[in-house]
């Protein structure tokens, strides 16, 4: 059995990791940390795990050696303790944004501060399996991708790889869990309920990841809007192509890119209310659904992608990477298909 611990397990992403790993046949969860809730039962913070575990939170300074550490700390916390975490485990998977970028200058530009240990940028493998599967198989250091970046990159990468994109304009609609479980004025129910709030029309830090993967010269504009939904991301990408393509050609591009992928589904039906990706159907799953429609009056291709931000956008993708690192089937502990209706 592979012995793992979760650092920062009281948040939504940490709770999802516990849920997934409890059912993983190759894993033993050794410890789960929380500075605020040390000594409290894990199921106290994650009540869906009642009866599934007797684990209690501990402090970070009580961490013991293990085979792999999942780091689910707030931004900026992992980079300052990297050496300590590496002394405890030979392998790390960091779900924060601390090591997603490979360039210190890009980090400072998009995060607004210098990196605490810039010499380690570029040492972590960017953890989208559909992008870096080969590298992940031999990796000891992995960084989870941003949830908005994951939905956007998976939607657009086949088109950028084919050299077809002049410009892409992406609008993400995101559920409230993307903001984590810290209380704020924006999360106060009277303020949040019924809102369609543009919270990052420009300058979102996940754009840095998109440029890193799609290409530094990728002409991509990104905006993010918060809507009244708990889980989920719907990314609508307006892609202006440099040539005219018919639907058959677009189908071929996506089938060649993703036809063998376990967790990517091309969703484009002729009728019904679920003709295109719908994040509600993906709650609790590790799927990324991708659909498209060609504008008959221009070279605009609308690509629609959906994920559960806590799963394919965080914990689920981390477990998928974990499985690759250990030579396990990618879908181990990730077989949940979602619910309908929900």
Secondary structure, 3 states (H helix, E strand, C coil): CEEEEEECCCCHHHHHHHHHHHCCCCEEEEEEECCCCCCCEHHHHCHHHCCCCCCEEECHHHCCCEEEEEECCCCCHHHHCHHHHHHHEEEEEECCCCCCCCCHHHHHHHHCCCCCCHHHCCCCEECCHHHHHHHHHCCCEEECCCHHHHHHHHHHHHHHHCCCEEEEEEEEEECHHHHCCCCCHHHCHHHHCCCEEEEECCCCCHHHHHHHHHCCCCCEEEEEEEECCCCCEEEEEEEEECCCCCHHHHHHHHHHHHCCCCCEEECCCCCCCCCCCCHHHHCCCCCEEEEEEECCCCCEEEEEEEECCCCCCCHHHHHHHHHHHCCCCCCCCCCCCCCCCC
